[in-house]
Amino acid sequence: MAEEQKEMSFLGHLEELRWHLVRSASAIFIIGILLFIFQKEVYEYFLLAHRKPDFITYQVFCDFFNFLGLDSTFCNVKFNDNLISLKPTQQLMNAIWSSLILGIILAFPYLLWELWRFIAPGLTEREIKNSRGFIFIASFLFFCGIAFSFYVIAPISIHFLYNYQITDLIQNNFTMDSHIGLVTNMLLGISILFELPVLIYFLTKIGLVTPEFLKKYRKHALVVVLILAAIITPPDIASQIIVAIPILFLYEISIKVSKMVIKKQLKDAQKSTRV
């Protein structure tokens, strides 16, 4: 009888998980369909925005370097050729996949809420109370990563890569898939990196990470961050530093978050021993 109850409980959890996944997938598809309907605006004002010479980041960098009295290629940004489509179905498939990826990005807070609804019944009242701001903080960091990637990393990378040429005998002629893939990969990659404090919070909660551990390996983390910055940015020092600074800042915040978790756990342990 007990085994049947456990089995029913397990099956009940699977059923509940299934509905959470169904609702999450539905939200992604609904947003994706809306984005697909307005695909022209999505491409011109978002995915292809960095190909416009008057993009705000280029103007800001131009003014900044002019203020320093330095010449900058950001003051003369040009994209001579249009992107090309090599297959009859390439534009359609790219529009579908881009809509789904952007659907995931825009639905991120809802996806976190569904995850929270699935996990919350297994938590104590104190754990629920201490984690109320999880969805807001995780979503805030995620969209900070999106904004940083869209306004800083993507324009710097695209400007560099589009103007990089080994010799005049080689002509840059990029496909739409390569450009859209570059932009979406940057958006997702940077936004995930910005979730570092949330990850450290949970790793500290389960005892896998401590503030001392994070401090001890701070130098190693610096090397890893520089390697990641080199992977997701053009191979120039300025771009790598621009990426590395906020990630290192998030690492320092993660250390403070880990300290807060440990301090809270010690305080709760002292209260339980007194009782």
Secondary structure, 3 states (H helix, E strand, C coil): CHHHHHHHHHHHHHHHHHHHHHHHHHHHHHHHHHHHHCHHHHHHHHHCHHHCCCCHHHHHHHHHHHHCCCCCHHHHCCCCCCCECCCCCHHHHHHHHHHHHHHHHHCHHHHHHHHHHHHHHHCCHHHHHHCCCHHHHHHHHHHHHHHHHHHHHHHHHHHHHHHCCCCCCCCCCCEHHHHHHHHHHHHHHHHHHCCHHHHHHHHHHCCCCCHHHHHHCHHHHHHHHHHHHHHHCCCCHHHHHHHHHHHHHHHHHHHHHHHHHHHHHHHHHHHHHHC
